[in-house]
Structures are given as C-alpha cells and as structure tokens.
Amino acid sequence: MAHLCVYLTVAFHVFIVIANIIGVILVGWRGPWYLAIPIWTLLANLICSSQVTCPLTILENHFRRKAGMPEIGIFLEHYFGWKVGKR
C-alpha cells in the first residue's frame, strides 16, 4: 500500500510541476508583464531556495520510509535531472 502511495504522490507532483510550467508560460504570454515578472521571480526563488522544502517531497519521503525505499533530496533533481538550488 505504501508503494502505491509513493507512486500516486509522484504522479500528482509531476502534474503540479507541469501545471506550474504551463501557468507561468500562459501568464507571460497572455497576462500583463507587471504580473508575469513577479510570478516568474517568485517561482525561481522557490525552486532555487535551499531553505524551502516542497510539502509534496516531504509527503513522498514519508511514504518512501514506510515502503522501505530510500528518500529523495530534491524532486526535480531526482526525477528530471535538473540541478536546482545550492544543496
């Protein structure tokens, strides 16, 4: 059951990442620049921050511990290979 929770959490996390990317693109394309720039800046700061941990990563690590799987550090680095932050 814990393995299923891990897979569902990962799937939801991927959905959220894709939705954020699409949302940022749409705001920049369809929205006014004075809304797009602060949103892009906030998202970049959250992604690159070493002080903020995503709640979905915390939840995934909880289910991974229950399933006896190794924990992950940063979701984007683990699944996509994107180097982010200063960890």
Backbone as ProteinMPNN parsed JSONL, in Angstrom:
{"seq_chain_A": "MAHLCVYLTVAFHVFIVIANIIGVILVGWRGPWYLAIPIWTLLANLICSSQVTCPLTILENHFRRKAGMPEIGIFLEHYFGWKVGKR", "coords_chain_A": {"N_chain_A": [[0.817, -1.202, 0.0], [1.991, 1.219, 0.738], [3.814, 1.596, -1.328], [2.098, 2.147, -3.47], [1.07, 4.59, -2.599], [3.391, 6.128, -2.762], [3.805, 6.138, -5.568], [1.446, 7.391, -6.445], [1.743, 9.887, -5.218], [4.058, 10.806, -6.525], [3.082, 10.957, -9.16], [1.1, 12.931, -8.856], [2.741, 15.036, -8.075], [4.308, 15.415, -10.382], [2.276, 16.249, -12.093], [1.617, 18.71, -10.862], [4.034, 20.12, -11.206], [4.125, 20.296, -14.027], [1.746, 21.732, -14.467], [2.415, 24.141, -13.193], [4.519, 25.032, -14.84], [3.167, 25.364, -17.289], [1.315, 27.281, -16.457], [3.001, 29.467, -15.798], [4.064, 30.034, -18.304], [1.71, 30.732, -19.683], [0.862, 32.979, -18.224], [2.93, 34.735, -18.814], [2.573, 34.937, -21.533], [-0.146, 35.576, -22.049], [-0.892, 37.268, -20.022], [-0.5, 40.486, -18.329], [2.7, 42.167, -18.272], [3.431, 43.187, -15.789], [2.373, 41.445, -13.983], [3.46, 39.024, -14.717], [6.311, 39.134, -14.363], [6.773, 39.337, -11.459], [5.655, 36.846, -10.727], [7.247, 34.999, -12.116], [9.687, 35.562, -10.866], [9.151, 34.884, -8.174], [8.621, 32.107, -8.425], [11.106, 31.201, -9.416], [12.75, 31.836, -7.227], [11.641, 30.149, -5.262], [12.172, 27.62, -6.351], [14.967, 27.569, -6.44], [15.72, 27.932, -3.83], [17.39, 27.023, -0.858], [16.257, 26.875, 1.544], [13.581, 26.283, 1.535], [11.404, 23.569, 1.479], [9.549, 21.448, -0.552], [6.2, 20.617, 0.191], [5.067, 18.324, -0.982], [7.299, 16.772, -1.555], [8.159, 16.189, 1.001], [5.956, 14.658, 1.836], [6.154, 12.541, -0.01], [8.629, 11.436, 0.794], [7.899, 10.555, 3.319], [6.088, 8.455, 2.699], [7.889, 6.881, 1.286], [9.678, 6.098, 3.306], [7.954, 4.478, 4.825], [7.543, 2.472, 2.953], [9.987, 1.352, 2.812], [11.822, 2.358, 1.046], [14.544, 4.307, -0.356], [14.99, 7.741, 0.633], [14.376, 10.822, -1.166], [16.159, 13.769, -2.246], [15.81, 16.374, -3.672], [13.041, 16.895, -5.656], [12.96, 17.663, -8.442], [15.619, 17.274, -9.201], [15.939, 14.552, -8.674], [14.026, 13.129, -10.28], [13.998, 14.402, -12.806], [16.536, 15.257, -13.337], [17.296, 17.88, -13.232], [19.406, 20.322, -12.124], [19.066, 22.158, -9.326], [18.997, 24.808, -6.938], [21.166, 25.194, -4.005], [22.166, 22.896, -2.704]], "CA_chain_A": [[0.0, 0.0, 0.0], [2.869, 2.387, 0.793], [4.359, 1.791, -2.666], [1.062, 2.809, -4.249], [1.038, 5.987, -2.15], [4.569, 6.785, -3.347], [3.567, 6.342, -6.995], [0.4, 8.406, -6.594], [2.333, 11.17, -4.839], [4.948, 11.207, -7.622], [2.243, 11.338, -10.297], [0.5, 14.218, -8.538], [3.825, 16.009, -8.064], [4.62, 15.688, -11.789], [1.15, 17.051, -12.589], [1.755, 20.059, -10.315], [5.175, 20.752, -11.878], [3.704, 20.623, -15.401], [0.746, 22.795, -14.379], [3.127, 25.384, -12.885], [5.247, 25.46, -16.04], [2.163, 25.869, -18.232], [0.767, 28.518, -15.892], [3.988, 30.536, -15.938], [4.119, 30.379, -19.734], [0.475, 31.431, -20.046], [0.847, 34.317, -17.622], [3.838, 35.561, -19.597], [2.084, 35.1, -22.895], [-1.474, 36.184, -22.096], [-1.096, 38.242, -18.96], [0.327, 41.689, -18.399], [4.079, 41.972, -17.828], [3.581, 43.53, -14.38], [2.021, 40.254, -13.209], [4.327, 37.913, -15.105], [7.656, 39.239, -13.789], [6.809, 38.886, -10.061], [5.357, 35.414, -10.629], [8.462, 34.289, -12.539], [10.695, 35.756, -9.823], [8.769, 34.075, -7.017], [8.813, 30.696, -8.754], [12.551, 30.952, -9.487], [13.262, 31.852, -5.856], [11.195, 28.947, -4.562], [12.864, 26.456, -6.91], [16.403, 27.617, -6.144], [15.959, 28.161, -2.409], [17.801, 25.879, -0.043], [15.532, 26.99, 2.803], [12.189, 25.86, 1.353], [11.219, 22.195, 1.009], [8.196, 21.254, -1.063], [5.4, 19.708, 1.011], [4.867, 17.045, -1.664], [8.528, 15.999, -1.38], [8.101, 15.695, 2.383], [4.963, 13.589, 1.848], [6.711, 11.398, -0.726], [9.643, 10.815, 1.645], [7.167, 9.843, 4.382], [5.618, 7.191, 2.142], [9.071, 6.089, 0.942], [10.151, 5.474, 4.553], [7.017, 3.394, 5.153], [7.695, 1.4, 1.966], [11.353, 0.841, 2.865], [12.555, 2.893, -0.108], [15.407, 5.433, 0.041], [14.402, 9.063, 0.478], [14.944, 11.68, -2.207], [16.507, 15.095, -1.759], [15.055, 17.384, -4.409], [12.206, 16.21, -6.638], [13.366, 17.948, -9.819], [16.913, 16.626, -9.451], [15.806, 13.1, -8.614], [13.245, 12.558, -11.374], [14.227, 15.055, -14.091], [17.95, 15.545, -13.504], [17.521, 19.329, -13.261], [20.174, 20.788, -10.978], [18.489, 23.392, -8.786], [19.344, 25.11, -5.551], [22.554, 25.118, -3.556], [22.245, 21.825, -1.695]], "C_chain_A": [[0.857, 1.262, 0.0], [3.495, 2.661, -0.57], [3.357, 2.518, -3.565], [0.971, 4.287, -3.882], [2.228, 6.769, -2.705], [4.302, 7.105, -4.811], [2.486, 7.392, -7.25], [0.92, 9.795, -6.245], [3.249, 11.687, -5.94], [4.133, 11.673, -8.821], [1.598, 12.702, -10.064], [1.548, 15.328, -8.566], [4.221, 16.396, -9.491], [3.525, 16.555, -12.402], [1.279, 18.499, -12.121], [2.907, 20.797, -10.995], [4.782, 21.183, -13.288], [2.683, 21.761, -15.396], [1.404, 24.136, -14.054], [3.875, 25.913, -14.102], [4.279, 26.05, -17.063], [1.583, 27.194, -17.743], [1.713, 29.69, -16.038], [4.088, 30.986, -17.392], [2.875, 31.174, -20.133], [0.392, 32.825, -19.454], [1.77, 35.251, -18.406], [3.323, 35.867, -20.993], [0.781, 35.899, -22.942], [-1.68, 37.298, -21.076], [-0.226, 39.469, -19.128], [1.706, 41.445, -17.786], [4.233, 42.239, -16.337], [3.054, 42.425, -13.451], [2.993, 39.115, -13.483], [5.685, 37.975, -14.405], [7.684, 38.855, -12.314], [6.522, 37.389, -9.897], [6.572, 34.601, -11.034], [9.539, 34.381, -11.46], [10.394, 34.901, -8.596], [9.014, 32.596, -7.279], [10.297, 30.345, -8.822], [13.169, 30.93, -8.092], [12.86, 30.608, -5.084], [11.929, 27.707, -5.052], [14.315, 26.418, -6.455], [16.723, 27.802, -4.668], [16.399, 26.886, -1.706], [17.058, 25.864, 1.281], [14.106, 26.441, 2.729], [12.17, 24.434, 0.819], [9.758, 22.026, 0.605], [7.427, 20.285, -0.167], [5.156, 18.357, 0.344], [6.115, 16.17, -1.579], [8.579, 15.415, 0.028], [7.122, 14.524, 2.475], [5.491, 12.341, 1.131], [7.76, 10.684, 0.117], [9.013, 10.062, 2.813], [6.696, 8.467, 3.878], [6.785, 6.287, 1.741], [9.64, 5.392, 2.181], [9.271, 4.294, 4.936], [7.181, 2.197, 4.221], [9.095, 0.792, 1.989], [12.204, 1.277, 1.686], [13.449, 4.034, 0.372], [14.703, 6.769, -0.213], [15.078, 9.817, -0.663], [15.273, 13.02, -1.577], [15.612, 16.151, -2.384], [14.338, 16.692, -5.565], [12.706, 16.414, -8.061], [14.707, 17.314, -10.16], [16.764, 15.115, -9.531], [15.123, 12.524, -9.857], [13.579, 13.137, -12.754], [15.698, 15.347, -14.368], [18.268, 17.031, -13.588], [18.255, 19.727, -11.996], [19.62, 22.126, -10.524], [18.984, 23.583, -7.358], [20.829, 24.961, -5.266], [22.715, 24.043, -2.508], [23.413, 20.942, -1.933]], "O_chain_A": [[0.515, 2.253, -0.645], [3.691, 3.819, -0.939], [3.736, 3.403, -4.332], [0.813, 5.137, -4.757], [2.09, 7.935, -3.074], [4.548, 8.228, -5.251], [2.608, 8.195, -8.176], [0.572, 10.773, -6.907], [3.223, 12.876, -6.258], [4.466, 12.686, -9.436], [1.555, 13.533, -10.971], [1.271, 16.435, -9.029], [4.444, 17.573, -9.775], [3.817, 17.491, -13.146], [1.07, 19.42, -12.91], [2.774, 21.975, -11.327], [5.072, 22.306, -13.699], [2.753, 22.658, -16.236], [0.991, 25.165, -14.588], [3.864, 27.116, -14.364], [4.54, 27.109, -17.634], [1.384, 28.118, -18.531], [1.282, 30.795, -16.367], [4.184, 32.18, -17.674], [2.977, 32.177, -20.84], [-0.093, 33.751, -20.105], [1.438, 36.414, -18.636], [3.605, 36.924, -21.558], [0.625, 36.792, -23.774], [-2.539, 38.162, -21.251], [0.675, 39.494, -19.966], [1.856, 40.614, -16.89], [5.058, 41.607, -15.677], [3.28, 42.485, -12.242], [3.31, 38.333, -12.587], [6.159, 36.956, -13.904], [8.567, 38.089, -11.928], [7.091, 36.742, -9.018], [6.902, 33.615, -10.375], [10.222, 33.398, -11.173], [11.293, 34.266, -8.045], [9.566, 31.904, -6.423], [10.701, 29.291, -8.332], [14.023, 30.09, -7.808], [13.665, 30.067, -4.326], [12.273, 26.835, -4.253], [14.835, 25.354, -6.122], [17.896, 27.826, -4.295], [15.846, 25.81, -1.934], [17.215, 24.928, 2.064], [13.495, 26.165, 3.762], [12.835, 24.123, -0.169], [8.85, 22.417, 1.339], [7.956, 19.234, 0.197], [5.049, 17.344, 1.035], [6.001, 14.945, -1.535], [8.996, 14.272, 0.216], [7.418, 13.514, 3.114], [5.3, 11.221, 1.604], [7.784, 9.453, 0.155], [9.541, 9.038, 3.246], [6.884, 7.452, 4.548], [6.684, 5.064, 1.842], [10.038, 4.23, 2.113], [9.77, 3.238, 5.325], [6.987, 1.052, 4.63], [9.366, -0.171, 1.272], [13.202, 0.631, 1.364], [13.157, 4.663, 1.389], [13.922, 6.903, -1.154], [16.195, 9.495, -1.069], [14.746, 13.373, -0.522], [14.766, 16.746, -1.716], [14.962, 15.985, -6.356], [12.859, 15.448, -8.808], [14.911, 16.864, -11.288], [17.398, 14.47, -10.367], [15.596, 11.538, -10.423], [13.456, 12.439, -13.761], [16.069, 15.649, -15.502], [19.376, 17.409, -13.97], [17.758, 19.486, -10.896], [19.694, 23.116, -11.253], [19.34, 22.625, -6.672], [21.631, 24.65, -6.146], [23.365, 24.285, -1.491], [23.631, 19.992, -1.181]]}, "name": "protein", "num_of_chains": 1, "seq": "MAHLCVYLTVAFHVFIVIANIIGVILVGWRGPWYLAIPIWTLLANLICSSQVTCPLTILENHFRRKAGMPEIGIFLEHYFGWKVGKR"}
